[in-house]
């Protein structure tokens, strides 16, 4: 497909995924502003461990928070993507935040019930559904997700889920005030929307150009430190939006195993494309590892591209990379002429599970 064909885009994107990607700056600003008036129980401040339970697009906000808060948060943050909680989640010293945009994610509901049974402190982040009902029944506060214009998929409201979690952590005294960082991130992603939007031709649109390079290839995304969860986010967006196989890996661990697996099948190596996510916040050793990894891959005939985070703060750099990946996955969907919104295999899987 011609990636400057706006009429074709309209036919392939009836659910308006492009529109929601354009809303990322506003999502961040609205989410942060909403947390200013958020009233949370005083006992939440006594938590010695924060657990965020969620799946898919509702879990990525927790993973991003985990990376953002790592240098300053005095309590561990764990993201649980499962039905059950680890044994150490027990009693009021643990705060469990259940995140489900729809409110109906069965794994998250099971983890929320288990957290209550173990006496943990509870908080729900949702637009409604069964999770809101359980939270009300358990007397747990609810941090509402936007419902005025429901998103086509939870992955489309990551700005709300991520920044809201950062605001919650600030209100509890676990991280510093991110007001200036949110403002920088909003300004940066607002300029990004002008650069990445469909109306910007491919010759000036790096997201379109990257998507064009990925047509007919299997993407693999590498990140480190604060960008490690962004590698996962890119992977999920390529899977769900473009309906394409994609993998992700994290440095420096990748250098201790996956880097050896670039020889065979030899005829398939030229069908792989690696994207290395790079941040100015990387240590010199991590940056050197990125450089050497890229050289080794190129020597094997593997297409390698580098995407460098923009901005100064950790939050701004993370959201700039997130935005780039979201738009690249959208344009790869357009190149394959597929609707980025529906995810039929996941819907079918849920239907089959509902029968048992």
LUMGULUM-484475 format. One record per residue (C-alpha): residue in three letters; x, y, z. Coordinates in steps of 0.001 Angstrom, whole numbers. Example, Ala and Ser with C-alpha at 12.3 -4.5 7.8 and 13.67 -1.06 7.14 Angstrom:
<recs>
REC   type        px        py        pz
REC    ALA     12300     -4500      7800
REC    SER     13670     -1060      7140
</recs>
This chain:
<recs>
REC   type        px        py        pz
REC    UNK         0         0         0
REC    UNK      1021      3583      -649
REC    UNK      1648      4896      2871
REC    UNK       476      8348      1820
REC    UNK     -2941      7106       648
REC    UNK     -5285      8706      3183
REC    UNK     -8413      7248      1575
REC    UNK     -7019      3744      1957
REC    UNK     -6185      4522      5590
REC    UNK     -9798      5495      6241
REC    UNK    -10998      2181      4797
REC    UNK     -8504       132      6837
REC    UNK     -9011      2006     10122
REC    UNK    -12766      2236     10728
REC    UNK    -12196      1933     14486
REC    UNK    -10141      5123     14597
REC    UNK     -6896      3749     16046
REC    UNK     -4996      6589     14364
REC    UNK     -7194      9117     16149
REC    UNK     -6431      7558     19521
REC    UNK     -2700      7588     18815
REC    UNK     -2994     11290     18085
REC    UNK     -4558     11782     21531
REC    UNK     -1506     10636     23515
REC    UNK      -375     14156     24580
REC    UNK     -3847     15026     25828
REC    UNK     -4148     11691     27610
REC    UNK      -973     12421     29554
REC    UNK     -2061     15917     30562
REC    UNK     -5575     14833     31533
REC    UNK     -4324     11863     33538
REC    UNK     -1840     13913     35519
REC    UNK     -4370     16646     36203
REC    UNK     -6908     14077     37419
REC    UNK     -4484     12698     39997
REC    UNK     -4102     16133     41608
REC    UNK     -7559     15786     43139
REC    UNK     -7271     12060     43812
REC    UNK     -8136     11092     47377
REC    UNK     -6418      7935     48559
REC    UNK     -6540      6243     51965
REC    UNK     -3746      7395     54253
REC    UNK     -2824      3783     55040
REC    UNK     -1730      3264     51421
REC    UNK      1373      5283     52318
REC    UNK      2393      2537     54733
REC    UNK      2664       -50     51970
REC    UNK      6055     -1696     51707
REC    UNK      5363     -3284     48334
REC    UNK      3218     -2258     45357
REC    UNK      1844     -4948     43041
REC    UNK       117     -4037     39770
REC    UNK     -2066     -6825     38395
REC    UNK     -3056     -6595     34745
REC    UNK     -2794     -8116     31308
REC    UNK     -1890     -6859     27845
REC    UNK     -2618     -3197     27215
REC    UNK     -3746     -2739     30811
REC    UNK      -487     -4167     32202
REC    UNK      1938     -2095     30162
REC    UNK      1224      1023     32228
REC    UNK      2468      -855     35287
REC    UNK      5612     -2000     33499
REC    UNK      6318      1554     32368
REC    UNK      5779      2839     35921
REC    UNK      8166       187     37234
REC    UNK     10928      1433     34907
REC    UNK     10178      5119     35487
REC    UNK     10222      4812     39281
REC    UNK     13209      2479     39605
REC    UNK     15814      5169     40447
REC    UNK     13768      6792     43213
REC    UNK     10959      4593     44548
REC    UNK     11826      3252     48040
REC    UNK      9449       281     47743
REC    UNK      9535     -2508     45142
REC    UNK      6982     -2447     42334
REC    UNK      5966     -5772     40814
REC    UNK      3815     -6349     37733
REC    UNK      1789     -9581     37835
REC    UNK       413    -10879     34547
REC    UNK     -1326    -14005     35838
REC    UNK     -4279    -15412     37766
REC    UNK     -2331    -15881     40988
REC    UNK      -171    -13682     43170
REC    UNK      3252    -14533     44618
REC    UNK      3269    -15814     48198
REC    UNK      4861    -12611     49493
REC    UNK      1688    -10681     48669
REC    UNK        75    -10879     52080
REC    UNK     -1400     -8438     54565
REC    UNK     -1788     -4656     54581
REC    UNK      1892     -4014     53850
REC    UNK      1143     -4829     50196
REC    UNK      -867     -2495     47983
REC    UNK     -2402     -4335     45031
REC    UNK     -3541     -2174     42113
REC    UNK     -5758     -4104     39690
REC    UNK     -5675     -2539     36231
REC    UNK     -8259     -3540     33631
REC    UNK     -9681     -1047     31163
REC    UNK    -12752     -3167     30458
REC    UNK    -13050     -4390     34022
REC    UNK    -13624     -7916     32765
REC    UNK    -10127     -9399     32456
REC    UNK    -10434    -12797     34146
REC    UNK     -6799    -13063     35240
REC    UNK     -6924     -9620     36865
REC    UNK    -10214    -10351     38585
REC    UNK     -8813    -13582     40019
REC    UNK     -5701    -11792     41292
REC    UNK     -7863     -9034     42829
REC    UNK     -9992    -11604     44661
REC    UNK     -6878    -13369     45909
REC    UNK     -5392    -10079     47125
REC    UNK     -8534     -9399     49151
REC    UNK     -8494    -12898     50629
REC    UNK     -4906    -12316     51750
REC    UNK     -5722     -9011     53413
REC    UNK     -3786     -6757     51036
REC    UNK     -4768     -3145     50500
REC    UNK     -6737     -2767     47267
REC    UNK     -7094      -198     44494
REC    UNK     -8818      -622     41113
REC    UNK     -7988      1208     37884
REC    UNK    -10832       582     35419
REC    UNK    -13625      2031     33302
REC    UNK    -16204      -201     35003
REC    UNK    -17341     -3788     34593
REC    UNK    -16864     -6604     37070
REC    UNK    -13703     -5066     38523
REC    UNK    -15580     -1902     39519
REC    UNK    -18345     -4043     41027
REC    UNK    -15853     -6042     43068
REC    UNK    -14011     -2911     44186
REC    UNK    -17273     -1391     45407
REC    UNK    -18177     -4603     47207
REC    UNK    -14730     -4764     48847
REC    UNK    -14712     -1077     49788
REC    UNK    -11682      -438     47563
REC    UNK    -11126      2939     45894
REC    UNK    -11566      3133     42109
REC    UNK     -9421      5301     39858
REC    UNK    -11674      5696     36803
REC    UNK    -10469      5296     33246
REC    UNK    -12104      7517     30594
REC    UNK    -15453      6262     29295
REC    UNK    -16892      9351     27581
REC    UNK    -15399      8136     24287
REC    UNK    -14502      4480     24848
REC    UNK    -11198      3444     23332
REC    UNK    -11270       722     20689
REC    UNK     -8773     -1321     22739
REC    UNK     -7014      -895     26127
REC    UNK     -3689      -395     24337
REC    UNK     -5072      2859     22929
REC    UNK     -5254      4533     26359
REC    UNK     -1759      3814     27644
REC    UNK     -1225      7528     28294
REC    UNK     -4023      7438     30854
REC    UNK     -2982      4192     32504
REC    UNK       739      5005     32745
REC    UNK       570      8636     33841
REC    UNK     -2274      7949     36262
REC    UNK      -153      5298     37970
REC    UNK      2749      7757     38164
REC    UNK       374     10270     39746
REC    UNK      -834      7715     42281
REC    UNK      2751      6938     43279
REC    UNK      3470     10641     43676
REC    UNK       381     11144     45838
REC    UNK      1565      8320     48074
REC    UNK      5020      9869     48416
REC    UNK      6829      7089     46551
REC    UNK      8063      9233     43628
REC    UNK      8682     12922     43146
REC    UNK      6483     15507     41463
REC    UNK      6369     14807     37714
REC    UNK      4490     17934     36686
REC    UNK      7380     19369     34676
REC    UNK      8143     15953     33168
REC    UNK      4517     15479     32082
REC    UNK      4559     18928     30509
REC    UNK      7761     18084     28618
REC    UNK      6338     14738     27515
REC    UNK      3091     16333     26318
REC    UNK      4945     18984     24332
REC    UNK      7308     16400     22864
REC    UNK      4560     13980     21839
REC    UNK      2485     16856     20490
REC    UNK      5322     17700     18121
REC    UNK      5528     13965     17450
REC    UNK      1912     13821     16310
REC    UNK      2680     16482     13706
REC    UNK      5650     14442     12505
REC    UNK      3993     11010     12583
REC    UNK       397     11760     11585
REC    UNK     -1039     10267      8414
REC    UNK     -1043     13610      6614
REC    UNK      2759     13903      6889
REC    UNK      4227     12253      3775
REC    UNK      6593      9322      4080
REC    UNK      9578     11367      2974
REC    UNK      9257     13391      6205
REC    UNK      7614     10725      8391
REC    UNK     10090      8372     10111
REC    UNK      7308      6077     11388
REC    UNK      6121      5472      7825
REC    UNK      9671      4898      6619
REC    UNK     10354      2358      9359
REC    UNK      7089       552      8596
REC    UNK      8102       365      4949
REC    UNK     11388     -1291      5928
REC    UNK      9537     -3896      7982
REC    UNK      7196     -5100      5249
REC    UNK      7931     -8779      4650
REC    UNK     10253     -8996      7653
REC    UNK      9948    -10287     11222
REC    UNK     10711     -7445     13652
REC    UNK     12683     -7911     16854
REC    UNK     12861     -5024     19324
REC    UNK     15742     -4509     21759
REC    UNK     15744     -2131     24710
REC    UNK     17503     -1634     28034
REC    UNK     16817        14     31385
REC    UNK     13996      2526     31163
REC    UNK     13293      1420     27563
REC    UNK     13049     -2308     28323
REC    UNK      9249     -2167     28800
REC    UNK      9049       -77     25622
REC    UNK     10574     -2970     23687
REC    UNK      7717     -5095     25030
REC    UNK      5216     -2375     24105
REC    UNK      6536     -2217     20534
REC    UNK      6321     -5991     20277
REC    UNK      2702     -6011     21448
REC    UNK      1729     -3178     19121
REC    UNK      3196     -4930     16085
REC    UNK      1404     -8127     17129
REC    UNK     -2000     -6527     17686
REC    UNK     -2056     -3618     15259
REC    UNK      -135     -5046     12301
REC    UNK     -1023     -8712     12996
REC    UNK      2632     -9607     12453
REC    UNK      5009    -11851     14370
REC    UNK      7391     -9839     16534
REC    UNK      9732    -10513     19443
REC    UNK     11540     -8373     21986
REC    UNK     14648     -8738     24109
REC    UNK     16423     -6788     26820
REC    UNK     20054     -5744     27085
REC    UNK     22448     -6640     28634
REC    UNK     20836    -10091     29039
REC    UNK     20447    -10406     25268
REC    UNK     24235    -10363     24977
REC    UNK     24470    -13508     27099
REC    UNK     22277    -15761     24945
REC    UNK     20214    -14405     22038
REC    UNK     23179    -12797     20292
REC    UNK     24520    -16312     19638
REC    UNK     21355    -17304     17774
REC    UNK     21860    -15219     14640
REC    UNK     23310    -17840     12290
REC    UNK     20482    -20244     11464
REC    UNK     18280    -20743      9581
REC    UNK     20718    -18816      7386
REC    UNK     18208    -18160      4619
REC    UNK     15807    -16547      7098
REC    UNK     18250    -14128      8705
REC    UNK     17721    -11601      5902
REC    UNK     13992    -11669      6707
REC    UNK     14600    -10406     10254
REC    UNK     14738     -6720     11166
REC    UNK     16097     -5602     14542
REC    UNK     15185     -2226     16027
REC    UNK     17388     -1037     18867
REC    UNK     15794      1507     21220
REC    UNK     18386      3926     22605
REC    UNK     18252      6483     25415
REC    UNK     20624      9188     26611
REC    UNK     19965      7765     30076
REC    UNK     21794      4556     29193
REC    UNK     25092      4014     30961
REC    UNK     28209      4104     28740
REC    UNK     28523       321     29012
REC    UNK     24940      -273     27889
REC    UNK     25412      2130     24989
REC    UNK     28576       296     24002
REC    UNK     26681     -2987     24116
REC    UNK     24036     -1519     21806
REC    UNK     26727      -471     19343
REC    UNK     28530     -3818     19326
REC    UNK     25258     -5750     19113
REC    UNK     24248     -3716     16085
REC    UNK     27604     -4407     14409
REC    UNK     27348     -8165     15005
REC    UNK     23839     -8292     13574
REC    UNK     24779     -6320     10482
REC    UNK     27700     -8648      9828
REC    UNK     25159    -11467      9515
REC    UNK     23109     -9553      6964
REC    UNK     20374     -8676      9450
REC    UNK     18671     -5335      8903
REC    UNK     19253     -3147     11974
REC    UNK     17785       265     12714
REC    UNK     18165      2471     15772
REC    UNK     15464      4642     17298
REC    UNK     16745      7217     19752
REC    UNK     14518      8619     22495
REC    UNK     13887     12348     22455
REC    UNK     13569     14701     25401
REC    UNK     15376     15133     28700
REC    UNK     13357     13509     31478
REC    UNK     12908      9768     31772
REC    UNK      9149     10176     31338
REC    UNK      9489     12220     28146
REC    UNK     12007      9812     26645
REC    UNK      9798      6823     27402
REC    UNK      6706      8403     25886
REC    UNK      8578      9621     22806
REC    UNK      9693      6057     22095
REC    UNK      6217      4701     22825
REC    UNK      4658      7124     20362
REC    UNK      7121      6254     17593
REC    UNK      6409      2529     17984
REC    UNK      2649      3000     18061
REC    UNK      2637      4905     14777
REC    UNK      5120      2530     13126
REC    UNK      2881      -421     14015
REC    UNK      -127      1452     12638
REC    UNK      1580      2121      9319
REC    UNK      2733     -1478      9065
REC    UNK      -932     -2442      9493
REC    UNK     -1776       -51      6659
REC    UNK       980     -1551      4512
REC    UNK      -554     -4992      5047
REC    UNK     -4052     -3519      4513
REC    UNK     -5373     -4838      7829
REC    UNK     -7617     -3132     10378
REC    UNK     -5426     -2363     13430
REC    UNK     -8278     -2422     15940
REC    UNK     -9847     -5909     16048
REC    UNK     -7839     -8862     17343
REC    UNK     -9847    -11915     16196
REC    UNK     -7562    -14646     17610
REC    UNK     -7722    -13100     21088
REC    UNK    -11499    -12713     20857
REC    UNK    -11814    -16345     19765
REC    UNK     -9533    -17504     22567
REC    UNK    -11681    -15677     25132
REC    UNK    -14836    -17248     23683
REC    UNK    -13354    -20720     23971
REC    UNK    -12221    -20083     27558
REC    UNK    -15681    -18796     28477
REC    UNK    -17125    -22212     27629
REC    UNK    -15256    -23917     30460
</recs>
